[in-house]
Amino acid sequence: MLRWVLLALLIGSCASAGEEKKKKQKTESLARGWGDSIKWVKTYKEALQMTVKSKKPLMVIHHKLDCPHSKALKKAFVAAKSIQKMAKEDFIMLNTVTETGDKNLAPDGYYVPRIIFVDPSKTVRTDIRGRYSNHRYTYQAADLPLLAKNMETAKVLLHPEL
């Protein structure tokens, strides 16, 4: 009898572990809620390779999953159809919750949310920035018109064929 109880417990724990693994795999999308129709790149290294090959600018979004400012920006970013369209068609896109190790992607510090553009020559474009003097590369939800304008600028400056 004890064998049957132990067997039932073992089968139950294996089944629940399998269900948890499936749930975890579903939630670990590269989009992380920033737009499922956008092709997101997994790593900064891969993003740099793709931007050189495609000659499209790279847009790197640094954020944290539990940051209220990142969450608000993400929600606005997803709701902005023009931004989603540009991100999907005109950019190599990377959103990351960890730092890349490239100090050039933090020209004025390590904070989130932070959006940096990189041109196809792998140059970080510190001239394309948000409106804040203390965190030049941050955007809030209300700053989406400026982000759209900066994306247009990056698209034209960094990939004139688009």
C-alpha positions in Angstrom: 0.0 0.0 0.0 2.8 2.4 0.9 4.4 1.7 -2.5 1.2 2.8 -4.3 1.0 6.0 -2.2 4.7 6.8 -3.0 4.1 6.1 -6.7 1.1 8.4 -6.8 3.0 11.2 -5.1 5.9 10.8 -7.5 3.6 10.8 -10.6 1.8 13.9 -9.2 5.0 15.8 -8.5 6.4 15.0 -12.0 3.1 16.1 -13.7 3.0 19.4 -11.8 6.7 20.0 -12.6 5.9 19.5 -16.3 3.0 22.0 -16.1 5.2 24.6 -14.3 7.9 24.2 -17.0 5.3 24.7 -19.8 4.0 27.9 -18.0 7.5 29.2 -17.6 8.3 28.6 -21.3 5.2 30.5 -22.3 6.0 33.6 -20.2 9.6 33.8 -21.3 8.9 35.4 -24.7 11.6 37.7 -26.0 8.9 40.3 -26.4 8.4 40.5 -22.6 5.2 42.4 -23.3 6.7 45.1 -25.6 4.9 43.8 -28.7 4.4 40.3 -29.9 4.4 41.2 -33.6 7.9 42.6 -33.4 10.9 40.3 -34.1 13.0 40.6 -30.9 16.6 39.6 -30.8 17.9 37.6 -27.9 21.3 39.1 -27.2 23.2 42.3 -27.7 25.9 40.4 -29.7 23.3 39.0 -32.0 21.6 42.4 -32.3 24.9 44.0 -33.4 25.5 41.3 -36.0 22.0 41.8 -37.4 22.2 45.5 -37.5 25.5 45.3 -39.5 24.1 42.7 -41.9 20.7 44.5 -42.4 22.1 48.0 -42.2 19.1 48.8 -40.0 19.5 50.8 -36.8 19.4 48.9 -33.5 17.0 50.1 -30.7 18.0 48.8 -27.3 15.4 49.1 -24.5 16.7 48.6 -21.0 14.0 47.9 -18.5 13.1 45.9 -15.4 10.0 43.7 -15.1 9.1 45.1 -11.7 9.8 48.8 -12.3 6.6 50.9 -12.4 8.2 53.3 -14.9 9.2 50.5 -17.2 5.7 49.0 -17.0 4.0 52.3 -17.9 6.4 52.9 -20.8 5.8 49.3 -22.0 2.0 49.8 -21.9 2.2 53.0 -23.9 4.8 51.5 -26.3 2.5 48.6 -27.2 -0.5 50.9 -27.6 1.3 53.2 -30.0 0.6 51.7 -33.4 3.1 53.9 -35.3 5.9 53.0 -32.9 5.0 49.3 -33.2 5.0 49.5 -37.0 8.4 51.3 -37.1 9.9 48.9 -34.5 8.7 45.9 -36.6 9.8 47.2 -40.0 12.7 49.6 -39.6 14.8 48.5 -36.6 16.6 45.6 -35.1 15.0 45.4 -31.7 16.4 44.2 -28.3 14.7 44.6 -25.0 16.8 43.5 -22.0 16.3 43.3 -18.3 20.0 42.8 -17.7 22.9 45.1 -18.7 24.8 44.1 -21.8 28.3 44.7 -20.5 28.9 47.4 -23.1 29.5 50.6 -21.1 28.7 52.6 -24.2 25.1 51.7 -23.7 25.1 53.6 -20.4 26.6 57.0 -21.4 25.0 58.8 -18.5 24.4 55.9 -16.1 22.7 52.6 -15.5 19.0 53.3 -15.0 15.7 52.1 -16.4 13.8 52.6 -18.6 16.6 53.6 -21.0 16.4 53.5 -24.8 19.6 53.7 -26.8 20.0 53.7 -30.6 23.0 52.1 -32.3 23.8 52.6 -36.0 25.0 49.9 -38.4 28.6 50.8 -37.8 28.0 49.7 -34.1 28.3 53.3 -32.9 26.0 54.2 -30.0 24.1 57.4 -31.0 24.3 59.6 -27.9 22.8 62.4 -30.0 19.4 60.8 -30.1 18.0 61.2 -26.6 14.9 61.9 -24.5 13.9 65.2 -22.8 15.4 64.7 -19.4 18.8 66.3 -18.5 19.6 63.9 -15.6 18.6 60.7 -17.5 19.0 61.7 -21.2 17.9 58.3 -22.6 14.8 57.7 -20.5 11.3 58.1 -21.8 8.0 58.1 -19.8 4.6 57.1 -21.2 3.8 60.7 -21.9 7.0 61.0 -24.0 5.9 58.6 -26.8 5.6 61.5 -29.4 9.2 62.3 -28.7 10.2 58.7 -28.9 8.4 58.3 -32.3 10.2 61.5 -33.5 13.5 60.1 -32.4 12.8 56.7 -34.1 12.0 58.6 -37.3 15.3 60.5 -36.9 17.2 57.3 -36.3 15.6 55.7 -39.2 16.5 58.5 -41.6 20.0 59.2 -40.2 21.1 55.7 -39.6 19.4 53.9 -42.6 18.6 56.5 -45.3 17.3 53.8 -47.7 14.2 53.3 -45.5 
